[in-house]
């Protein structure tokens, strides 16, 4: 498929719309004023005539053709983003006509749809007005309007409790026992990277100390701590204790409202580790089965059983953890609607405080995508997610954060569900981009947020542990960008 752009450069957004209809595909991009290809194509044209701008899309695919046009006055549509959105709707319309497919999210291809709802709530718009915008401007379905609106309402108390000059700390542990077939994170299996861990931890502790001194100098207040990865509990209990001690020594912990560690893989969880992290301030953990079907676990490369998940969950409760999150994924290879329903029913029976329902995303670098097996695209993920949503709502859970990724099955979403009062602050703040997140470790992405100035600046650490260890001094120098950001804010 060739995408031809004439008089515009709406490549990112229009390709996102195309992937709603032709998922997990690569497109050829051409900038030209005419159609010169024997391939299936999309021709997206923008042309000005005095005070008017003509936008139109011609599509040729699957042996069919369709076109749609729209004329706007420059005074009515002066921003490129508006014209881009109009072009997206035109493309959506012609591809729907050709393929018969649709998308419940309409032309919302970004990862943070709830941000739009929060912005409208901040402008004192009511539910009816918000739904009108979502449906008319973005072609969003009633179902997704309701989901995003309910998510935004659940977030309100956490957003309103956010304090000025607060920040969250993210600690990256990019190691796992094995690599799952769907994974595209910057993580390495322990078997191949064990020798990197000692030096990595030394550097990580140094980065934490340096950042701690910097935040004190800037007068910032630590709000939440989050250990992610990878699988943080791949580390030993003494290693976890060491990291947590360094954090406690480097920051004022008296203001911390939430402390999460992703225990993640049940095969990495021991009583010693749970007691160690509990004793050092961790108040929330994730134990993630992904599925409670052992044959699916084997198919995706998870070297644990569903029984190990039950044992780990019970052990965490016994150790005193009263806020536990569990992750599942809809649409995993070889999973079925019946098996997925069993997983959801069992989790509800266990009654964790948080249940996060992900939809499988076919990432370019994931092993599952590189295999060339396209059968996973036919997995009935939509049916699975619909069941989870209905059951979790009925069980008293409410959606509290929501995000989307490229190449998700059925153009769906990931939803964090929580019992009332148990919403993860960190997940809300990072997803809605309303609080500074200082990221430590390989693959970490610091987000510096200035809501008043409408600024969001990112500072990236080196991706891989080997690079992180090798170029650590250069990376530490990049921390000056944090100080510069706050100096500009003042």
N, C-alpha and C positions, 0 to 999 in steps of 0.2 A: 504494500500500500504506500502510495506517494502522497505526501501532504504538500500542496503548493500554496505559497503565501504571496499575495499580490497587494502591495500598498500597506502591508502590516507585518508585524513580527509577533504574532500571538501564538508562537510555537508551543510554549509550555502548557497554556490553558487548553488549546484545541487538541493537543495530543492527549491530555488528560480526559477530555470528553470522548475522544476516539476509543480510548481503552475501556470505556464503559460498554462499548459495543463489540470491540475486538480485543479482548483481554490478553495480557502477557505477550504482546506483539511488539516488533520493532518497526519503525516507520522511516521512510526516506523523506528528507526535508529539502524542498526546492523553493527558491525565491524567483518568481517569474511572473510576467503579465499575460502569459498564455499557457494553454494546456498542451504539453508535448510529451506524452508518455503513453505507452501501451499497457501500463499497469493500472490496477484499480487506483482511484485517486480521489482526493478532496481538493477542491479549488476554492480558497477563501480570499475574497476580493474586497478591498476597501478603496473607494474612489470619491473624491470631493468634487462637487459642482457648486461653486459659489458658496451660498450659505447652507448647503445641504451635503450630507455624506451618504453615499450608497454603500450598504453592506450586503453582500450576498455570498451564498455557498452553493456550489455544485458538487454533487457526490456521484461517483460511479463505482459501484461495488456489487459483487455477487450477481453480475449480469443485469443489474438494474441501475436506473439513474433517477435522481431527484434534485430539486433545487428550491431555494427559498431566499427571499430578499427582504430588506428593511431599509427605509429611508429615515434619517434623523436630521434635525436641525442642529447646527453647531451650537446654538445657544441652549439647546436642550441637553446636549451630550458633549460637553467640552472635555471630559476626561477620557484618556485612552482606556482606563479600566472599565468605564461604562460601555464603550464600543466593543471591548473585548468580551464583556459579558453578553452583549447582544449577539455577537458573532457565535459565542458558545451556544446560545439558545437556537440560533439558526442551524448550526451543525447538529445539535441534538435532534431537532425536528426532522432533518433530512435522513439522518441515520436511523431514526425510529421508523420512518416510512419505508426504508429499504430493508431493514433487518427484522422489524416487528418487535424488537427488544426495547426495553425502557430501563429506567433507573429510579428507584424511590427517592434518591438524594438529588434527582434532577441534575443540574450542571454544577453542583457543589462538589468540586474535586479536591479541595484543600483538606488538610488533615484535621482542622479544628473548627468544625461547623458550629459548635456551641459558642465560640467567640462572637459570632454574629448575633446570636440571641442575647448574650450578656451585654453587648454594646447597645442593643435596642432596649433592653430593660433599663440600662443606665440613662437612656433618653426618655424614660417614663412612658414608653409605649406599652399598651396593654396586649393581652394574648391575641385578640382578634387582629390587631394591627400587625403584630409580629408574624402571625400565620399568613396574612395577606402578602407581606413582603417575601417571605420564604417561598410561597407558592407562585406568585406572579413573577418575581424577579429571578428566582433560582429554579423554578419548576419542581419544587420539593413536594413530596407526597404528604398527606395528612398524617400518616404513620410516623414519618421521620420528623415532621414538625412537632408532633406530640412528644417524641422521644427527646429531641434536643431541648425543647422547652422545659420538660420535667427535669432534665439533667441540670439546666441552668438554675432552676428554682432550688434544687437540692444543694447547689454550690453557694447560694447566696450568703449563708451564715459564715462559711469559711472565708469567702471573699471579703465580707464586711469586717471580719476579725483580723485581717491582715494589717500589720503595723508598718509604718514608715521606716525605711532604712533597715528592714529585716532581710535576711537571706537564708537560703537553704544550702546545705552542703551535700554534694553527691560524691561518693567514693566508688571508683571503678575497680572491680576485681575481675579482670577479663580472662578467667580460667574456668574450664568445665571438665567434668570427668570424661565426657565424650561429646562430640558435636552432633546435635540433632539435624535431621535431614532438611528441615525447614528453616534453619537458623542462618541469619546473615549478619549477626552481631560480630563485633571485633572480639572474638573469644577464641582461646586455644585450648586443645585438650591437654590435660595434665601430663599424659604420657609423653607428649612431644615437647613440653615446655617446663617441666619440673625444675630444670637448672636455672631458669629465668626468675623463679619466684623469690629467692632470697634477696637478690639485688633489687628486684622490683619493689619489694616491701620496704627496703631501706630508702629507696628514692621516694616512694609514696609517703612515708613518714616525714621525710624532709620537705616535701611539697606541702603537706598538711601544716607543719610547723610554720613554714614561710607564709602561707596563706592566713594562718591564725594571727600572726603578728601584723599582717597587712590590714586585716579587718578591724583589729583593735585601733590601729592608727586612723582608719577611716570612720571609726565610730559606728560600725555595722553590728547588728544584733542577730545572733544565730537563732533560727526558728525551728527548722527540721533538719534531720540527718537521714540520708538514704544510702545504703550500701547496695549497689547493683552490679551487673556483670554481663555475661558470665554467670557464675554461681559463687557468691562470696563464701559459702560454707564448703567450698572446695579446699579452702585453707584449713589448717589445723586449729584446734582450740587456742593454743598459745599464740599463734599468729594473729587470730582474731582479737584476742585480749590485748596484744601489743598495739594493734591499730586503734582500738577503742581507747586505750590509755593515752595514746598520743593525741587523739582528738580531744579528750577531756582536759589534757594539759595545755592544749593550744587555744581552746575556745572557752568562753563563759557558757557553761551548760545549764545555768539556772533558768535561762529563757527558752530552752528547747521544749516544744510542745509535742513533738513526735519523733521517734527514732526507729527507722525501719531497716531490717536486714533481709534481703532475699535469700532465704534458705534454699528456695527453688527446688533442686533435685532431691527427692527423698533419700537417694542412695548416698548423699553427703551428710546427712543429719545424724548426729549422735547426741546422747544425753550430755556428754562433756561439753560439746559445743553450745548446746542450748543453755546450759547453766552458765557458761562463761559469758555469752552475749547478754543474757538476762541480768546477770550481776553487774554488768558494765553499762546498763542504761537502755538497752533495746526494749522498746515497748510494742513493736509490731513486726511480725515476720510473714513471709510468703512461703507456702509449701505448695508446689505446683505439680499436680499429677498430669496435666494437659489432657488426659483421658484416663478412664478407669477400665479400659479394655486392654488386656495384656498383649493381644496380638497386634493392636495398633501401636502400642508402646514399642514393640519389637520392630515394627515396620518403619518407625521414624527414628530409630537409633537411640531410644532412651533405655539405658541399661539398668532399669529398675522395674519392679512389678507394682501393681495396684495395691497389693498387700503391704508393701513397704510404705506406700503413701498413708494408708490407714494407721500403721504403726507410728509413723513420724508425727502425724496429726495428734494422735493420742498422747505421745510423749511430750509434744509441745504444750498441750493442755495441762498435763501433769507437772510440767516445769513452771507453769504459772503464766503462760502467754494468754491474755484475754482478748487480743486483737490479732486474728490470723486471716491472711488472704490466701485464696486458692485460685490458680489460673487454669483455664481450660481453653481448648482451641476447637472451633467448629470447622469442619471440612478437611480434617487430617486424612492422609491416604489410608485406604481400606476401612475407615470408620463408616458406620451406617447411622441413619436416624435413630434406630432402636438402641444402638449402643450409646449414642450421644445422650439420648433421653435418660438412660440408666445413669450416666455420669452426673447429669444435672440433678436427678432425683436423689442420688446418694450424697452429693455435696449439700443439698438443702437439708437432708436428714442430719448430717454432721453439724450444720448450723455455724459455719465460720462467719466472722463479722463482715468479711469482704469476699465476693466471688467475681473474678474478672473473666468475662467471656470474650475471647479473641476470635477473629475470623482469620483463617489461613491466608497469608499473603505470599504470592509466588515471587520471592525476591530473586533478582538476577544472580546474586552470588551464592544462593542457597543450593545445596547438593540436589535437592528435589527438582529444581529448575534445570540444572545442568544435565540431568539424566535424560531429558528429552521426552519424558513420559507426560503426555498431555491429558491423560485420563483423570488426573486430579482436578482439572477444571470442571469436570462434570459432577463433582461431589455436591450433594444437596445441602450446601451450607446455609442457604436462606431458610430452609425448613428447620434446621437445627437451631439457628439463632432465634427464630420466631418462637419455638418451644421454650427456649431458655428465658426469653423476655417475659412470656406469659407466666411461667412457673415462678420466676423470681419476684415479679410484682405481686403475685398472689401470696407469696411467702413473707411479704413485708419488706423486701429489699427495694431500694430505689437507686436509679442510675445517678452516679455522682461525677463521673468524668467519662468522656467519649472522644475517641480519635480514630482517624482513618489513615490507611497507608496505600501506597501504590499497589496495583495488581492484586487487590483483595478479591476473593471469590465473591461473585454476585454483587460487587461494588458495595459491600457491607461495611461494618465498623467494629471496633473494639469498645466494649462497654465495661466500666468498673461499677459493680453493684455493691451497695453497703446497707447494713442495718442503720437505722437512724442514730446519729451521733458518732458513728464509727467511720466516717468518710476520711480517706487519707488526704491530709492537707498537702503533702508534697505532690501527689498526683494531680490535684486540682491546680496548684500554683504553676507547675511546670507546663501543664497542658494548655492552660489559659494564658500563659506568658505574662503573669502579673507580679512576679517576684524574681529577684536576682537568684540564680542558681550558680554556685561556684563549684565547678567539677574538678575532682582530683583523680589522677591516674590516667592510664592509657585509654584512648578513645573518648575521654571526657570532653564535653562541650559546655563551656561556661556561657551562661546567658545573663547579660547585664541589662536590667530593665529600669527604665525611667518613664513611668506612666505619665507624669506631668509634661515631660518633654516629648512624649510619643517616640521614644528611642528604644531600640533593642539591638544590642551589640553582642556578637558571639566571639569567643576566644577559644580556639581549638587546641587541645593537647595532641601530641603525637598519637597515631592510631594504635600501633602495635607495641606490645611490651618490649620487644627488642629495640625498636626505635626510641621508645620512651626512656629506656635505660641509657642508650647510647648518646642521645641528644638532650639529656636532662637539663644541663646548664642553659642551653638555648631556650628551652621551654620555660624555665623559671623567669628568664628575662621578659617573656611575653606577659607575665603577671603585671608588668608595669601598665598594661592596657586597662587593668581594673582601676588602678589609681587615677589614670588619666580620665577615665569615664566619669568617676565621681567628682573629679576636679571640674570637669565641664558642667556637670549637673549643678554644682554650687554656683 
